[in-house]
Amino acid sequence: MSRHEGDLSIGEVAEATGLSVHALRFFEREGLFLRPIPRSSGGQRIYEPADVDWLLLCNRLRDSGMPIAMLKEFARLVRSGPGNEAERLALLREHEQAVRAKISDLNADLKVIHGKVVAYEKHVRDGTAAGVWSPTPSG
């Protein structure tokens, strides 16, 4: 197969997506692309801009904590074509709930941390910070 206008090399895709060449090969091995990635007559992978768009979505899903197994299932459903949109929606809703729970947990953590920041700011401002939460020698 010969390259056409708009075709991308593995290096170009790595640069466009922030994924390493190794990660791109992993995605291919694991069936995470929406199509088989063709090769040139010299054996080099030939990507299209749509592959980059898909990988950017995959990056976002992974960055948000989607497990590889769930991403593989989503890719399988999309690759299967029309007719399984309800399954795709259910999978995305499940992940959305997990992300919202993570955000809620992080907000609770942030509230505690912010309380400590406010307390330390007051101690530093008032000159009473010496000894605040200093470890005490065990007796």
Secondary structure, DSSP 8 states (H G I E B T S, - for coil): ----TT-B-HHHHHHHH---HHHHHHHHHTT-SSS---B-TTS-B-B-HHHHHHHHHHHHHHHTT--HHHHHHHHHHHHH-TT-HHHHHHHHHHHHHHHHHHHHHHHHHHHHHHHHHHHHHHHHHHT--TTTT------
